[in-house]
Amino acid sequence: MTSLLDQLRTMTVVVADTGDIGAIEKLKPVDCTTNPSLLLKAAGTEGLAHIVDEAVSWGRAQGGGTEDVVQAVADRLAVSVGVALTKLVPGRVSTEVDANLSFDTERTLEKARAIIGAYDARGVPRERVLIKIASTWEGIQAARVLQREGVDCNLTLLFSLVQAMACADAGVFLISPFVGRITDWYAKAEGKTYTGADDPGVQSVRAIYAAYKARGIKTVVMGASFRNIGQIQALAGCDRLTIAPKLLEELAATQGTLTRALSPEAYGEPPEVPATDALSFRWELNESAMATEKLAEGIRQFGSDLRALHGLIRARLARV
């Protein structure tokens, strides 16, 4: 009998939610995705030590103020890790725009174009890269422009149907609805433990998937932020699933039959969808305490980890 991971790969594109070189070499995903939290962890791993050292050495040779150099090194490190990952996976690598730009469309565009330019300078075509942007109104509008320029985007920190439909309206290539964080919120608010199809995070992704498939929307749905393999099994057949190494290893070690839960032909009853103009978007998001709180919390956490990464770089630059 084959493992759950092998069976999942026959129905879903499996993405590694990590920047850990060793884990990617072992688990062989199609794509991989990173964020400031994962980059901060990856910066301390042996497999990336030479990349961190190179970025810091490069930074010491740059002119300008300390904080400008720290930012430049962080940007270089993100792209250097991405370049290394493109050599390990056959598909795409997601690289995230700084969380502190989540409410600034123009600066998000500037940063995204710089990331694509840096990859191009390293010989990595834009077809191998996804620009990862928070699913704020401003972030979605930046993605609309980037998609028109031929730059594919991954809209992250997505917790609601209105965010998903606004992304579809913008022509976004891929969205990452956060299963586990939705479940965390409801578990805390309602004092319940959820499993399988009753899991509110699973239900959210299923509703988005149904809304897209019923309308012929091409935007890729990639479930993210899983807490256990039960959530993954309940979304087997989703376009893509991005999974942390620990859960990938558990899936690889588990035998049994994996039943397909989603398919483009069998997606269930599609939900009513909200309007996606700016005022409707803000109102619908405001109406969901869960989505509002988790979006803000996610941006704060990524911002905090980005500051921690900057602190690590600043300390390394100061060493003699």
N, C-alpha and C positions, 0 to 999 in steps of 0.2 A: 504493500500500500504506500502511496506517495504522501509526502508531508503536506500540511495545510498550505505552506508557502509555495510549494510547487504547483498545487492546484490553483491557488490564487493567481499565480502568474499566467495561467491559461485564460483568465477572464478579466484581469485588471492589470494596468501598468503599475508596477511596484516601484516606488520612489523611496530613497533613503533620506530620512530626516536627520541628517548629521553632516558634519564636516570632518569626521574622523576617517583619515585615510585607511587605517587598518581595517576598520569595520566595513568600509566600502569594498576594499579588496576581497574580503571574506564573503560578503553577502551578495555582491554582484547585482545591484539594482540597475534599472534602466536609466533613471534620472536621479539627481540628488538635489536637496534644497538646504540652504543655510539661513540663519538669521543672526542678529548680534549676540544672542544668548549662546547659540551653538558655536559661533566664531570665538567667543570668549573661552569656552571649554576647549575648543580645538587648539587654541593658541598655546595651551599648556601641555599638549600631547607631544610625545617624542617624534611621531611621524611628520609633524609640521614644524619642528624646531628650526630646520634649515630655511624654511619660508619666512618664519618670524625674524630670524637673524638677518636674512637678506633685506627685508623691508626696513628694519631698524638701521642697518648699515647704510642703506640708500637714504634714509631720512637724515642721518647725521651729515650727509654731503649736501643737503639742500640748504638754501638760504631762507631768510624770513623769520618771523616770530615763532616762538616755541609752539603755540597752539595751532598755528597754521601747519607747522611741520607734523605735529601729532595727528591732525586730521588727514594730512596727505599720506602718512604712513598707514593709518587705519584703512584708507581707501585702497592703497596699494596691497595691503595684506588681504583684504576681501577679494580682490581680483586675482591675486596670486594663488589663494586657496582655490578659487573657482577654476583657474587654469589647470591646476593640479588635478582637480576632480574631473575635468573634461577628458583627461587621459585615462580615467578609470571607468567611466560610464559611457555608453554609446549614445545617450540622449542628451537632455538639457541639464544645465546647472542654473539654479536660481540665486541671484545676488541681490541683497536688499538695500533699498534706499534708506538713509538714516531716519530713525523714528522721529527725530526732532523736526523733520520736514513734512510730517504727516498732514499738516494743515496749510501747506504752502504749495500751490500748484506749480508756480514758476520755478521755484528752487528745486522741487522734485524733478521737473523736466531737465533742469540744468545738471543735476546730479546723475540722472539716468543716462543722459547723453554722454556724460563724462565716463561712466562705467562702460558703456558700449564702446566708446573710443579707446579705452584702456584695453579692453579685450581684443579689439581689432589690432591694436599695436603689438599684442602678443601673438597674433596669428590665429585667434579664435573668432570665427564668424558669428554674427548676431543670431544666426539660426541655432546656435548651441546654447544661447543664453536666454534666461527669463529675468526681467527686471521685476523685483518683488517690492510691492507698494502696499501700505495699509489701506483698507477699504473705507476710508473717509470720503466725504463728497469731493474734497480737493484732490485726494489721491486718485479717485476714479476719473476725474476730469483730466488729470495729467496722463493717465493711461489711455484715455481716448485719443489724445494728441499723439502719444508714442506709437500706438497701434497704426495710426494713419501714416506714420513715418517708417513703418516696417519693423518696429521694435516690439516684440511680444512681451506681455506682462503677466505676472502672477500676482493677483490681488489677495492679500493675506489678512489675517485678523477679521474674518468674515463670520458673522454670527446670526444673520437674519436674511429673510427672503428679499427684503427691499434692497439690501446691499447686493445680493446676487443678481437681481433684475436690473439694477443700475449698471452693474458690471457688464451684463449682457448687452444692454443698450449702448454702452461705450465700445462694444466690439472687443472686449478683453479676451485674450487667448485662454487664460486659465484662472480659476478661483480656488481658494483653499479654505473651505468652511471648517471651523475648529470644533470637532466633535467633543473631545474630552472637556474642554473648557466650558462648553454649554452644559454638559452633564454635571460638572463640578458646581455650577451656579445653582441648578435646580436641586441637586442633592443637599446643598447647604440650606437653601431657602425652604425646602419642603421636608427635609429630614428623611429622605427616602433613598433606597438603593435601587438602581435601575439595571436591567439586563436586557439583552437582545433588542427586539423591535420596540419595546417599551421605553428604551433609552431616549431621552429628549434630544441628545446630540445626534443620534442615529436618525431620528425622525426628521430633524432639521435638514440633514443632507438628503434624505430620501425625498422630501418635499421639493427641494431645489432641483434635484435630478429630474423629478417628474415634470416640474414646470418647464425645464429646458427641453426635455425630449418631446413633450407634447407640442411645443412651439417650434421645433426644429432649430433650436438655438445651438450653435456650434461651440460655444465656450465650454472648455473642459472643466469638469467637476472633479476636484482632487480632495477627498476627505483627509483631514490632518488632525494632529493633536489627540492621539488615542491613549486611553488609559489601560486598556486590556484587549486581548485578542478577540473577545466576544464582540466588541464594537466593530472590529475589522471584519469578522465573519458576517455580521449583520449587514455589511455594505459590500460584500463580495460581488463583483461585477460593475461597481462604480468605475467611471472612466480611469481614474488614477487614485491611488492611496499612498500618502507619504507617511512612513512608519519609522519609528526610532529603532536603532539596532537591537536593543533588548527584546522588543516585541517581534522583530524579524527573526531573531534567534529562537524565540519561543515557538513561532509558527513553523520554523524549519524542523524543530524537534518534536512537533506534535503530529501524530498520525490520526487518520479519520477521514470522513467524507465531508467535503466542503460543498454546500449547496449554494448555487448562484442566487443572490437576493435581488439583484438589479440587472436589467438589460435594456437596450434602446427600444425593444419591442414590448417589454413587460415592466412598466414603471409605476403602475398603480394609478390612483386618481389624482390628477394634477390639481394643485391648490389655486385659489383665486390669487391673482398677483396685484401688487400695489402699483400705483403710478410712480414714475421715476424722475419727475422734475425735481428741482432743488428743494422747494418747500415741502413737497410730499415726502421726499427722502428724509429730510430732517425730522418731520413730524412722525413718520412711521418708526424711525430709529428711536426717537424719544419715547414713543409709546411702549417700547420693549425695554423694561428695566434691565433684563439680562444682557441684551445686545449692547445697550448704552454703557453699562458698567464693564463688561468684558472687553469691549473695544478700547475704552479709556485705560483700563488696567493693563491690557496688552501693550499699548503704546508706551505707558509709563515703564513697564518692565523692560521692553526693548531699549528704551531710552536710558534706563539705569545700567543695563549691561553694556551699552555703547560707551557710557561714561567710565565704567570699570575697565573696558578695553583701552580707552584713551589713557587711563591711569597707568595701566600696565605698560603701554608704549612709552608714556612720559618717563616712567622709572627706568625703562631699558635705555632710552636715549641719554639719560643722565649718567649712566655708568661709564666709567673711564675704560 
